[in-house]
Amino acid sequence: MPAGRPRINRPDTPFGKNLRRIVADRGMRCQDAALAIGTSHQKFSYWCCGKNDPSLYYLCKLKEFLDVPWDELLGGVYIES
């Protein structure tokens, strides 16, 4: 594995669970949502299963595309400063 941020498998993270639920509630497939926001299906899948987190850019694109409030999308994930 290349140097940098290690991959962590965090199954059923609140964000991943919410993302899968929101996409399914809208009758979409993850592939469709990934294409709509301009990312790969693999990257989107990693977000859903907790292997990776989206950048702020993609979080904003997801929020806009899925038309959800931040707290619903992030599912109680809080970032400490």
C-alpha positions in Angstrom: 0.0 0.0 0.0 1.4 3.4 -0.9 2.3 5.8 1.9 -0.3 8.2 3.1 -3.6 7.8 4.9 -4.2 4.1 5.8 -7.4 2.4 4.7 -9.7 1.6 7.6 -12.7 -0.7 7.3 -15.3 0.8 9.6 -18.5 -1.2 8.6 -21.8 0.4 9.2 -20.5 3.9 10.0 -23.4 6.3 10.5 -22.4 8.2 7.4 -22.2 5.1 5.2 -25.5 3.7 6.5 -27.3 7.0 5.9 -25.8 7.4 2.5 -27.0 3.9 1.4 -30.5 4.6 2.9 -30.9 8.0 1.3 -29.9 6.7 -2.1 -32.2 3.7 -1.8 -35.1 5.9 -0.6 -34.8 7.8 -3.8 -35.0 4.7 -5.9 -31.5 5.0 -7.2 -28.5 2.7 -7.4 -25.1 3.8 -6.0 -23.8 3.8 -9.5 -26.4 6.4 -10.5 -25.6 8.6 -7.6 -21.8 8.3 -8.2 -22.2 9.3 -11.8 -24.5 12.2 -10.9 -21.9 13.7 -8.6 -18.9 13.0 -10.9 -17.1 10.2 -9.0 -16.5 6.5 -9.6 -18.8 3.7 -8.4 -15.8 2.2 -6.5 -15.1 5.4 -4.6 -18.8 5.8 -3.8 -18.9 2.2 -2.6 -16.0 2.8 -0.3 -17.9 5.7 1.3 -20.9 3.5 1.9 -18.9 0.7 3.5 -16.7 2.9 5.6 -13.4 2.2 3.8 -12.9 5.9 3.0 -14.5 9.2 3.6 -15.5 11.7 0.9 -13.8 15.0 0.7 -15.6 18.2 1.6 -16.1 18.8 -2.2 -18.0 15.5 -2.6 -19.9 16.0 0.7 -21.2 19.3 -0.7 -22.1 17.6 -4.1 -23.9 14.8 -2.2 -25.9 17.2 -0.1 -26.9 19.2 -3.1 -27.7 16.2 -5.3 -29.6 14.2 -2.7 -31.3 17.4 -1.3 -30.9 16.5 2.4 -29.9 18.5 5.4 -26.4 18.0 6.8 -27.4 16.2 9.9 -29.3 13.6 7.9 -26.5 13.0 5.5 -23.7 12.9 8.2 -25.8 10.9 10.6 -24.5 12.4 13.8 -20.8 12.4 12.7 -19.2 15.3 14.4 -15.7 16.6 13.8 -13.8 18.0 16.7 -11.7 21.1 16.2 
